[in-house]
Amino acid sequence: MLTFSRIPQERLPQALALYRSAGAAEVDLTELERAAAAGVLYGAQEDDGLAACFVLSPEPEPAYARVDWLYGVRPAVWQRVAARTPAEKSEALLSAAALARDLGFDTLRLDVPEADDDVRSACERAGARQAGSLELEGGERCLCYEMPLSPACPMLPVRMRPAYRYGDMTPWGGVGLRERFGRDIPDERTGEALEISAIPGLESVTPMGETLTGLLKRDKERILGRGQEPFALLLKLLSARENLSVQVHPDDAYASAHENKLGKTEAWVILDAKPGASILYGLRQGVSLADLEAALKGGADVEALIERVPVSAGEVYYMPSGMVHAIGGGIVLYEIQQSSDVTYRLWDYDRLNDRGEKRPLHIRQSLDVIRPQLRGQRARMPRELDNRVTNLLDVPAFRLDCAAVNGELALPEHPQGFRILTALSGLLLRWPGDAMELAAGDSVLLPAACPDVTLTGVGCALLAMEAL
């Protein structure tokens, strides 16, 4: 087993010879002298000379700012590696990780030429995560890897790309996500962007294409903390050109027994509403389940039995499971809900698709789960940018806060579980050592092991978290 230590000045010619034999013609003696003087040049001495050497530095390459790293606020960078054999390269990587840990770094970062199969294989054997790629001057492509060095290593904010529901899946959808957020939507009937989603087939992904489920398999404890499995929340942005179907969701007990899934409670934050826009929000006072059943089984339009509420931007509506509801046309909204796709449709306005077919209804299931007395809960986003975090809802499945940013605002800690942050205007998300620009509509996952974060700018962000 190789033992690495700092290379003194008198052994720099040996180091240079090793780099030359490894084909690193761009490394010169002056560079090695600077690295040795800074105490970041390490080597493993054998009887016949140096077997391997590398630079272990706290200074990242400028190009690393373009990589979506997931780990660490005190990274060490492993670079300029040279070794006599592939096995010694692997030893050099493991030794660099151990040295970095002993020196107080929390993660190891490196870039590897795509053609360097030896180091790439060593990274994969060591469990390193590929974080991205870089194209260097001259066109050489390098793959970037990272290795958290201890269980205490923080996990950074995770930028996610949404999955979309559109076309025949959302015949009521529109172009509101393009108009409001500049999204490149799949078509003119795009109803839902699943921003942070673990729903099979509709998962959000990182810029590297990792699904949320894949992230959880890799690092469940850092993401969930004390949160429950499976991933408990689903965040959507919705655009309704027309009325959605009248629907209801089951509670956890019914959904588990009949669908083998979580139930669903949800909340809406109205982001845009055209003049006259409204929602259906619970049965009208005095309407019984028997009244509703008679209308449904008779094929009648049930709208007259449901409370219609005019809406405007900034209003917040909570729908517990068992409460009848529907989004009206002309609305763009934010929806936070339990991570479930169980919806029972009890009325769909007799709409026909292009083939002349109606969407299926779920009258029996709806009548099983509707609770006529439910009236929901309402709130409103702050009208002033007062540079503080205000709670909007605190209900059994989740908590929803609003950060009204005017300058710089530190977000409160939530050490027990993950959070989901959605910017409603352009903001800068900062944490020790790095930052991320957020455009309006961008959502990021803040893991339970996230470092302290601060929002900078002028505008609002919504912050959802699992109720624990």
C-alpha positions as CSV (number, residue, x, y, z in Angstrom):
1,M,0.0,0.0,0.0
2,L,1.4,3.4,-1.0
3,T,2.0,6.0,1.7
4,F,1.6,9.7,0.5
5,S,3.2,12.7,2.1
6,R,4.2,16.2,0.9
7,I,6.9,16.3,-1.6
8,P,9.9,18.4,-0.6
9,Q,11.7,20.7,-3.0
10,E,14.7,18.3,-3.5
11,R,12.4,15.6,-4.9
12,L,10.8,17.9,-7.5
13,P,12.9,16.5,-10.4
14,Q,11.7,13.0,-9.6
15,A,8.1,14.3,-9.6
16,L,8.7,16.0,-13.0
17,A,10.1,12.8,-14.4
18,L,7.0,10.9,-13.3
19,Y,4.7,13.4,-14.9
20,R,6.8,13.3,-18.1
21,S,6.6,9.5,-18.2
22,A,2.8,9.6,-17.6
23,G,2.4,11.9,-20.6
24,A,1.7,15.1,-18.7
25,A,3.8,17.4,-20.9
26,E,2.0,20.5,-19.8
27,V,3.3,20.2,-16.2
28,D,6.6,22.1,-15.8
29,L,9.0,22.5,-12.9
30,T,7.8,26.0,-12.0
31,E,4.3,24.7,-11.5
32,L,5.5,21.9,-9.3
33,E,7.7,24.4,-7.3
34,R,4.6,26.6,-6.6
35,A,2.5,23.5,-5.5
36,A,5.3,22.3,-3.2
37,A,5.7,25.7,-1.7
38,A,2.0,25.9,-1.0
39,G,2.1,22.4,0.6
40,V,-0.4,20.8,-1.8
41,L,1.9,18.5,-3.8
42,Y,1.9,14.9,-2.5
43,G,3.8,11.8,-3.5
44,A,4.4,8.2,-2.6
45,Q,8.2,7.4,-2.4
46,E,9.5,4.0,-3.4
47,D,13.1,2.8,-3.4
48,D,13.5,3.6,-7.1
49,G,11.7,6.9,-7.1
50,L,8.2,8.3,-6.9
51,A,5.4,5.8,-7.6
52,A,2.6,8.3,-7.8
53,C,2.0,12.0,-7.1
54,F,-0.9,14.5,-7.1
55,V,-2.0,17.9,-6.1
56,L,-4.6,18.2,-3.3
57,S,-5.7,21.9,-3.2
58,P,-8.5,24.0,-1.6
59,E,-8.5,26.1,-4.8
60,P,-11.1,24.9,-7.4
61,E,-10.6,25.4,-11.1
62,P,-12.6,28.4,-12.3
63,A,-14.6,26.2,-14.6
64,Y,-15.9,24.2,-11.6
65,A,-18.5,27.0,-11.1
66,R,-20.4,25.6,-14.0
67,V,-20.8,22.2,-12.4
68,D,-23.9,21.2,-10.3
69,W,-22.0,19.8,-7.3
70,L,-24.2,18.1,-4.6
71,Y,-21.8,17.9,-1.7
72,G,-19.7,19.9,0.7
73,V,-18.9,23.5,1.7
74,R,-15.2,22.8,2.2
75,P,-14.1,20.9,-0.9
76,A,-10.6,19.7,-1.7
77,V,-9.7,19.4,-5.4
78,W,-7.6,16.4,-6.6
79,Q,-5.7,17.2,-9.7
80,R,-2.4,16.7,-11.5
81,V,-2.3,12.9,-10.8
82,A,0.5,10.8,-12.2
83,A,1.3,7.2,-11.4
84,R,3.3,4.3,-12.8
85,T,0.3,1.9,-13.0
86,P,-3.5,2.0,-13.0
87,A,-3.5,0.3,-9.6
88,E,-1.3,3.0,-8.2
89,K,-3.7,5.6,-9.6
90,S,-6.5,4.0,-7.7
91,E,-4.4,4.0,-4.5
92,A,-3.7,7.7,-5.1
93,L,-7.4,8.5,-5.3
94,L,-8.2,6.7,-2.0
95,S,-5.2,8.2,-0.3
96,A,-6.2,11.7,-1.5
97,A,-9.6,11.2,0.0
98,A,-8.2,10.1,3.4
99,L,-5.7,13.0,3.4
100,A,-8.5,15.5,2.6
101,R,-10.6,14.2,5.4
102,D,-7.7,14.4,7.9
103,L,-7.1,18.0,6.8
104,G,-10.7,19.0,7.6
105,F,-12.2,19.0,4.1
106,D,-15.7,17.6,3.7
107,T,-15.7,16.5,0.1
108,L,-13.3,15.7,-2.7
109,R,-13.8,17.0,-6.2
110,L,-11.9,16.2,-9.4
111,D,-12.1,16.2,-13.1
112,V,-10.9,13.4,-15.3
113,P,-10.2,13.4,-19.0
114,E,-12.9,11.3,-20.7
115,A,-10.3,9.1,-22.2
116,D,-8.6,8.3,-18.9
117,D,-10.3,5.0,-18.2
118,D,-8.1,4.2,-15.3
119,V,-9.1,7.2,-13.1
120,R,-12.7,7.0,-14.2
121,S,-12.8,3.3,-13.1
122,A,-11.2,4.2,-9.9
123,C,-13.8,6.9,-9.2
124,E,-16.6,4.5,-9.9
125,R,-15.1,1.8,-7.6
126,A,-14.7,4.4,-4.9
127,G,-18.4,5.3,-5.1
128,A,-17.8,8.8,-6.5
129,R,-20.7,10.6,-8.1
130,Q,-20.4,12.1,-11.6
131,A,-21.5,15.7,-11.2
132,G,-21.1,17.0,-14.7
133,S,-18.6,17.6,-17.5
134,L,-16.4,20.4,-18.8
135,E,-14.9,21.1,-22.1
136,L,-11.5,22.5,-21.7
137,E,-9.4,24.7,-24.1
138,G,-8.5,22.6,-27.1
139,G,-11.7,20.7,-27.0
140,E,-10.7,18.1,-24.4
141,R,-13.8,16.9,-22.5
142,C,-13.4,16.1,-18.8
143,L,-15.9,14.3,-16.5
144,C,-16.3,15.8,-13.0
145,Y,-16.6,13.6,-9.9
146,E,-17.2,14.2,-6.2
147,M,-16.9,12.1,-3.1
148,P,-18.3,13.2,0.3
149,L,-15.7,12.4,2.9
150,S,-17.9,11.7,6.0
151,P,-21.5,11.2,7.0
152,A,-21.5,14.8,8.3
153,C,-20.7,16.2,4.9
154,P,-23.5,18.6,3.9
155,M,-25.7,18.0,0.8
156,L,-26.2,21.2,-1.3
157,P,-29.4,22.5,-2.8
158,V,-30.4,20.3,-5.7
159,R,-31.7,22.0,-8.9
160,M,-34.4,19.9,-10.5
161,R,-35.9,19.8,-14.0
162,P,-39.6,19.1,-14.2
163,A,-41.6,16.4,-15.9
164,Y,-44.7,17.6,-17.8
165,R,-48.2,16.4,-18.2
166,Y,-49.7,17.7,-21.4
167,G,-51.9,16.9,-24.5
168,D,-54.6,14.3,-23.9
169,M,-53.4,13.9,-20.3
170,T,-54.4,17.5,-19.6
171,P,-57.0,18.5,-22.1
172,W,-57.7,21.6,-20.0
173,G,-54.1,22.7,-20.1
174,G,-52.8,25.9,-21.7
175,V,-49.8,28.1,-22.3
176,G,-49.7,29.8,-18.9
177,L,-46.4,28.3,-17.9
178,R,-44.8,29.7,-21.0
179,E,-46.4,33.1,-20.5
180,R,-45.6,33.4,-16.8
181,F,-42.2,31.7,-16.6
182,G,-40.9,31.5,-20.1
183,R,-41.0,27.7,-20.1
184,D,-40.3,25.7,-23.3
185,I,-43.5,23.7,-22.8
186,P,-44.2,20.5,-24.8
187,D,-47.4,21.7,-26.4
188,E,-50.3,24.2,-26.3
189,R,-52.2,22.0,-23.8
190,T,-49.5,21.8,-21.1
191,G,-51.4,21.5,-17.8
192,E,-48.8,20.5,-15.2
193,A,-45.1,20.8,-14.5
194,L,-44.1,18.3,-11.9
195,E,-41.2,20.3,-10.4
196,I,-40.2,18.1,-7.5
197,S,-41.7,14.7,-8.1
198,A,-41.0,11.0,-7.3
199,I,-44.1,9.8,-9.1
200,P,-43.1,6.8,-11.3
201,G,-42.9,7.8,-15.0
202,L,-43.2,11.5,-14.1
203,E,-40.1,12.1,-12.0
204,S,-38.1,15.3,-11.9
205,V,-34.4,15.0,-12.7
206,T,-31.2,16.8,-11.9
207,P,-29.2,18.4,-14.8
208,M,-27.3,15.1,-14.9
209,G,-30.5,13.2,-15.5
210,E,-30.7,11.6,-12.0
211,T,-34.2,11.0,-10.9
212,L,-35.4,11.9,-7.4
213,T,-35.7,8.2,-6.7
214,G,-32.1,7.7,-7.8
215,L,-30.9,10.4,-5.5
216,L,-32.8,8.8,-2.6
217,K,-31.2,5.5,-3.3
218,R,-27.8,7.1,-3.2
219,D,-28.3,9.4,-0.2
220,K,-31.6,8.8,1.6
221,E,-30.5,10.0,5.0
222,R,-29.0,13.3,3.9
223,I,-32.1,14.1,1.9
224,L,-34.9,12.9,4.2
225,G,-33.4,13.4,7.7
226,R,-36.1,12.2,10.0
227,G,-38.7,12.4,7.1
228,Q,-40.8,9.4,6.1
229,E,-40.4,7.1,3.1
230,P,-41.4,7.1,0.3
231,F,-40.7,10.8,-0.5
232,A,-43.7,12.5,1.0
233,L,-44.4,15.6,-1.1
234,L,-45.1,16.5,-4.8
235,L,-44.7,20.1,-6.1
236,K,-46.5,21.2,-9.3
237,L,-47.1,24.3,-11.3
238,L,-50.4,24.2,-13.2
239,S,-51.8,26.2,-16.1
240,A,-55.6,25.8,-16.7
241,R,-57.0,27.2,-19.9
242,E,-60.3,25.5,-19.2
243,N,-62.0,24.1,-16.0
244,L,-60.5,21.0,-14.6
245,S,-62.8,18.1,-13.7
246,V,-64.6,18.2,-10.4
247,Q,-62.7,15.8,-8.2
248,V,-61.9,14.5,-4.8
249,H,-58.9,12.7,-3.2
250,P,-58.9,9.9,-0.7
251,D,-57.2,10.0,2.7
252,D,-54.2,7.7,3.5
253,A,-56.3,4.9,4.9
254,Y,-58.6,4.6,1.9
255,A,-55.8,5.1,-0.6
256,S,-53.7,2.4,1.1
257,A,-56.5,-0.1,1.2
258,H,-57.8,0.5,-2.4
259,E,-54.8,1.9,-4.4
260,N,-51.8,0.8,-2.4
261,K,-50.6,4.4,-2.4
262,L,-50.6,7.5,-0.2
263,G,-53.8,9.6,0.0
264,K,-53.7,13.2,-1.1
265,T,-54.2,16.5,0.6
266,E,-53.1,19.6,-1.3
267,A,-52.9,23.4,-1.3
268,W,-53.0,26.0,-4.1
269,V,-51.3,29.4,-4.3
270,I,-52.9,31.4,-7.0
271,L,-50.2,33.0,-9.1
272,D,-52.2,34.4,-12.0
273,A,-56.0,34.7,-12.5
274,K,-57.8,36.2,-15.4
275,P,-60.7,38.5,-14.6
276,G,-63.7,36.4,-13.4
277,A,-61.6,33.3,-12.7
278,S,-62.8,31.1,-9.9
279,I,-62.5,27.7,-8.3
280,L,-64.9,25.1,-7.0
281,Y,-64.2,24.7,-3.3
282,G,-66.3,22.3,-1.2
283,L,-70.0,21.4,-1.3
284,R,-72.5,24.2,-0.7
285,Q,-73.8,24.5,2.8
286,G,-76.7,22.1,3.3
287,V,-75.9,19.8,0.4
288,S,-75.8,16.2,1.6
289,L,-74.0,13.2,0.2
290,A,-77.4,11.8,-0.8
291,D,-78.1,15.0,-2.8
292,L,-74.8,14.7,-4.6
293,E,-75.3,10.9,-5.2
294,A,-78.6,11.5,-6.8
295,A,-77.2,14.1,-9.1
296,L,-74.2,12.0,-10.1
297,K,-76.2,8.8,-10.7
298,G,-78.7,10.8,-12.7
299,G,-76.0,12.2,-14.9
300,A,-76.7,15.8,-13.9
301,D,-74.2,18.7,-13.9
302,V,-73.2,18.8,-10.2
303,E,-71.7,22.3,-10.4
304,A,-74.8,23.9,-8.7
305,L,-74.1,21.8,-5.6
306,I,-70.5,23.1,-5.1
307,E,-69.3,26.4,-3.8
308,R,-67.8,28.6,-6.5
309,V,-65.2,31.1,-5.2
310,P,-63.7,34.0,-7.2
311,V,-59.9,34.0,-6.9
312,S,-57.0,36.5,-7.4
313,A,-53.2,36.3,-7.3
314,G,-51.7,35.7,-3.9
315,E,-54.6,33.7,-2.3
316,V,-53.9,30.3,-0.8
317,Y,-56.4,27.5,-0.6
318,Y,-56.0,24.2,1.3
319,M,-58.0,21.1,0.3
320,P,-57.9,18.2,2.8
321,S,-58.7,14.8,1.5
322,G,-62.4,14.2,1.1
323,M,-63.1,17.8,0.0
324,V,-64.7,18.3,-3.5
325,H,-62.8,20.9,-5.6
326,A,-61.8,22.0,-9.1
327,I,-59.5,24.6,-10.6
328,G,-61.3,26.9,-13.0
329,G,-60.1,28.2,-16.4
330,G,-57.8,31.2,-16.7
331,I,-55.6,30.3,-13.6
332,V,-51.9,29.6,-13.1
333,L,-51.1,28.2,-9.7
334,Y,-48.6,26.5,-7.4
335,E,-49.7,23.2,-5.9
336,I,-48.1,21.4,-3.0
337,Q,-49.5,18.0,-2.1
338,Q,-48.8,14.6,-0.8
339,S,-46.8,12.5,-3.2
340,S,-49.7,10.7,-4.8
341,D,-51.4,10.6,-8.1
342,V,-54.8,9.3,-6.8
343,T,-57.6,11.4,-8.1
344,Y,-61.3,10.5,-8.3
345,R,-63.2,12.3,-11.0
346,L,-66.9,12.8,-10.3
347,W,-67.8,15.3,-13.1
348,D,-66.0,16.3,-16.3
349,Y,-68.6,18.6,-18.0
350,D,-69.3,15.8,-20.6
351,R,-66.1,16.7,-22.4
352,L,-65.1,14.6,-25.4
353,N,-61.6,14.0,-26.7
354,D,-60.6,14.0,-30.4
355,R,-62.0,10.5,-30.7
356,G,-65.3,11.4,-29.2
357,E,-64.6,9.7,-25.9
358,K,-65.4,10.9,-22.4
359,R,-62.8,10.6,-19.7
360,P,-63.7,7.9,-17.1
361,L,-65.5,9.0,-13.9
362,H,-65.0,7.4,-10.4
363,I,-68.4,7.9,-8.9
364,R,-68.4,5.0,-6.5
365,Q,-64.9,5.8,-5.1
366,S,-65.9,9.5,-4.9
367,L,-69.0,8.8,-2.8
368,D,-66.8,6.6,-0.5
369,V,-64.4,9.4,0.3
370,I,-66.3,12.7,0.1
371,R,-66.9,14.4,3.4
372,P,-69.6,17.0,2.8
373,Q,-68.9,19.1,5.8
374,L,-65.3,20.1,4.8
375,R,-64.8,23.7,4.1
376,G,-61.0,23.9,3.7
377,Q,-58.7,26.6,5.0
378,R,-57.6,29.9,3.3
379,A,-54.6,32.3,3.7
380,R,-52.9,35.0,1.7
381,M,-49.3,35.7,0.8
382,P,-47.8,38.8,2.3
383,R,-48.7,42.0,0.5
384,E,-45.4,43.7,1.5
385,L,-41.8,42.6,0.9
386,D,-41.0,42.8,4.6
387,N,-37.8,40.6,4.5
388,R,-39.1,37.8,6.6
389,V,-40.6,34.3,6.4
390,T,-44.3,34.1,7.0
391,N,-46.2,30.8,7.6
392,L,-49.2,30.4,5.3
393,L,-50.4,26.9,6.2
394,D,-49.4,24.3,8.9
395,V,-51.6,21.2,8.2
396,P,-51.2,17.5,8.9
397,A,-49.3,16.6,5.7
398,F,-47.1,19.7,5.1
399,R,-46.2,23.2,6.1
400,L,-46.1,26.1,3.6
401,D,-44.2,29.3,4.2
402,C,-43.6,32.5,2.1
403,A,-40.2,34.2,2.1
404,A,-40.7,37.9,1.2
405,V,-37.2,39.0,0.3
406,N,-36.1,42.6,0.2
407,G,-32.3,42.6,0.3
408,E,-30.9,39.5,2.1
409,L,-32.9,37.0,4.1
410,A,-31.6,34.0,5.9
411,L,-34.0,31.0,5.8
412,P,-34.8,29.4,9.1
413,E,-33.3,26.0,9.7
414,H,-35.4,22.8,9.3
415,P,-33.0,20.2,10.6
416,Q,-35.5,17.3,10.7
417,G,-36.3,17.0,7.0
418,F,-36.1,18.3,3.5
419,R,-37.6,21.5,2.1
420,I,-38.7,22.6,-1.3
421,L,-38.0,26.1,-2.4
422,T,-39.7,27.8,-5.4
423,A,-38.8,31.3,-6.5
424,L,-41.7,33.4,-7.8
425,S,-39.2,36.0,-9.0
426,G,-35.5,36.1,-9.8
427,L,-33.5,35.6,-6.7
428,L,-30.0,34.4,-5.6
429,L,-29.7,31.4,-3.3
430,R,-26.5,31.5,-1.3
431,W,-24.7,29.0,1.0
432,P,-21.2,28.9,2.4
433,G,-18.8,29.0,-0.5
434,D,-21.3,29.1,-3.4
435,A,-24.5,30.4,-4.8
436,M,-27.3,29.5,-7.4
437,E,-29.3,31.9,-9.5
438,L,-33.0,31.2,-9.5
439,A,-35.3,32.4,-12.2
440,A,-39.0,32.9,-11.6
441,G,-40.6,29.4,-11.4
442,D,-37.4,27.6,-10.5
443,S,-37.6,24.9,-7.8
444,V,-34.8,23.4,-5.8
445,L,-34.7,20.6,-3.2
446,L,-33.1,21.6,0.1
447,P,-32.0,18.3,1.7
448,A,-32.2,17.8,5.4
449,A,-28.4,18.0,5.5
450,C,-28.4,21.3,3.6
451,P,-26.1,24.0,4.9
452,D,-27.5,27.4,6.0
453,V,-29.0,29.2,3.0
454,T,-29.8,32.8,2.3
455,L,-31.9,34.5,-0.4
456,T,-30.8,37.7,-2.0
457,G,-32.8,40.0,-4.2
458,V,-36.3,41.5,-4.2
459,G,-39.3,39.2,-4.6
460,C,-41.0,36.1,-3.1
461,A,-40.3,32.4,-2.7
462,L,-42.5,29.6,-1.4
463,L,-41.0,27.1,1.0
464,A,-42.8,23.8,1.5
465,M,-41.8,21.0,3.9
466,E,-43.1,17.7,5.2
467,A,-45.0,17.9,8.5
468,L,-42.9,16.0,11.1
